[in-house]
Amino acid sequence: PNYRGYFEQTNDREPMTNVLHVIFGHYYTGGRKIWYQMGDNRPIRSDIRLFDMHEARSEALAFGIEEWLMQAGLFHERPRSREITYIWLAFRTARALSDLRMHSNEYTLADGIKNFSEGLPYPWADADGDAVWWDIEETLRAPGHSTNYIAGKNMMQQLMAERSVQLGKNFTIRQFFDEFMGGGIIPISLTRWELTGFEDQMKFLMDITYAS
């Protein structure tokens, strides 16, 4: 009862960052569908498949929304709360680095835990704490899961910028998220192709597929 791990340290100071993450990434309805998929019965786009595409896309959105809403003014009257959002960013970035380095055999399990635990600005994530062990073990069970947060968020930011250039003064954040979230559970690169018409990422993926 006296233990305060990473989640307690951050949520006690500012819970809204994690609340946003959970709502956009983990608020499931029947059949493990995210709330904004309710009523979507399209084949392929709405089904949960064996490949972890669902988690990859939803985690990218959930991670991104934390900072985007902060930049939009969510914490305008609570400026110290911005620090918690950035600490969450550091938490997930340190975890992703451990993910990459463990799977490239640059890190042992112990190295991954140490890098993760020491990669935060405050000593809130103990090396033997639940948050660190759970996430590092999950990273080993699902290669790339932790890097999906970072890569997916960056892909969404790229897509947002490209759509704003395409649409000019007609671009709105609301329309962008309606289009993105309405696209279904497909790779972000496919959503980009669908919304912008840009084929460069798809050609790259197809070249890799046929080369293998």
N, C-alpha and C positions, 0 to 999 in steps of 0.2 A: 504493500500500500504506500510505502514511502518512495518507491522508485518512480522517477520521472525521465522517461526516454525521449527520443527525438520528437515523436508525435505529440507528446504531452508538452514539451518545451515550446514547440511552435504553435500548437492549437490553443494553449492557454494564453498566449500573447496576442494572437490574431487568428481566429478559426476560419475566417471567410475565405482565405486562399485555398485551404483544403476542402471547404464546402463546395467551392466552385469546381474544383477538380473532380470531386465525387459526383456532382450533379451532371456534368458534361461527359464524364468518362465511365461512371459505374452505376448510374441510376437505372437499373434494369426493370423491365416489365415482364410479362409472360414470355417464356421461351428465350430468356436471356437477350431480349431486344432492348436497346437503349430507348428511353422515353420518346425521343423524336422519330423513332422508327414505327411507332404504333400505327397500325393500319396499313403498313407497307407490306404487300404480299407479292411483290415482283420476284420472279425467279432470279437467282444469282445475287441481285443487289440486296435482298432482305434476309437471306438465309445465313445462319451461322454454320461455317464450314470447318473441316478438320484443321486446315491451316489457320494460324493465329492472326488472320487479317483483321478480325473484329477488334481485338485488343490493340493491335498496332495502330489502327486508325483512330480509335477512341482515345487512346492514351496521348496521341499527338494533339488532338483537339483539347483534351482536358489539361495537358501541360501548357499549351499555348494560351488558353483562355485566362489562366491565372495572371499572366503578365499583361495581356491585351486589355483586360478590364481594369487592371491597375493603371495602365497608361491612359485609359479613357476617363479616369478620375474617381474610381471606386473609393480610393483611400485619400481623397483630397483633404478631408478634414481629420485624417488620422495618419499623418506623414510617417510616423514611426512604423506603421504597419507595412509600409513598402519594403522595409528591411526584411520582414518575414518572407515576402514573396521572393526576394532575391536569394534568401537562404535556401528556400525550396529549390530554386534554380541551381544553386551550388550543390545541393544534395543529389539531385538527379544527374548532374554533369559528372560528379565524382563517381557515382555508381556506374554510369555509362563507360567511363574510362576503365574501371575495373572489369567490366563486361568485356570490352575489346581486348584488354591485355591478358585476361585469363584464357580467353579462347584462342589467342595467338601464341599461347604458351610462354608469354613474357612474365606472367604472374602466376604464382601458386595461389591456392585458396587463401593462405595466410596473408600473402601480399595484397590480394584483392580486398580483403577485409581491412587491412591497415590503411591502404590508399583511400578507401571509402570513408573510414572513420575519421581520418586526419585531414580530409579534403574540405571540411566545413570551417567556417570562420569562428564558430564556438564549439566547445567540447560537449555537444549535445548527443552525438551518436556514438555511444560507447562501442568499442570493438567487440564486446561480448553481449551487447544489447539486442533486443528483439528486432528492432528496425534494420540493423545492419545484417544480422544473420539471415533474417527472412528474405531480404532483397538480394543478397549475394547468392543464396541458395536458389532463389527463383531465376536469377540470371544464368546459373549453371544448368538449370532444368530447361530453360527456354532461351537458347542463344539468340542474341540480338534484341531481346525484349527491352532491355534498358536503353539501348541505342535508338530504338524506335521513337522514344519520347523526343530526343534531340533532333534526329533526322526528320521525323514527321513534322515537328513544329516548324523547322526551317523550310520544309517544302510547302507548308501552308502559308508561311509568310511570303515566300516567293510567288505563290499563286495569287495571293491577295494583292501584291504589288503589280503583278502582270495584268490582273483584271482591272485595277484602278487606272492603269495606263490605257488599256483598251477602251474602257467606257468613259474615261475622262470625267466631266462634270456629272455624268449620269451614274457614276459609281456610288454605291452606298454599302456600308458595313452590313446592314440588315439583309440586303439582297445577296451579298456575298455568302453569308452564313446560311441563308435559305437555300441557295444553290448547292453549297458544299454539303450541308447536312441532308439535303434532299436527294443527293446523288447515290445514297445507299452505301453499303459496306463493300467498297471496291478499293483497290490501291489508289493512293493519292495521285500517282502519276497518271492513272486513267481518268480521274476526275479533272486533272489539269488539261489533258487532251480534249476531254469533252467540253470544258468551259471555254478554253482559249483557242483550240484548234492547233496548238503547237505540238509537233510530232517528234521533237528531238529526243525527249526521254523515252518515248515508245520505240523509236528506231534503235536507241541504245539497248533497251531491254530485249528487243527482238534479235539484235545481232548477237547478244550474249547467249540467248536461247538456242539459236541455230548453230552457233559456234561450238556449243557443248554437245 
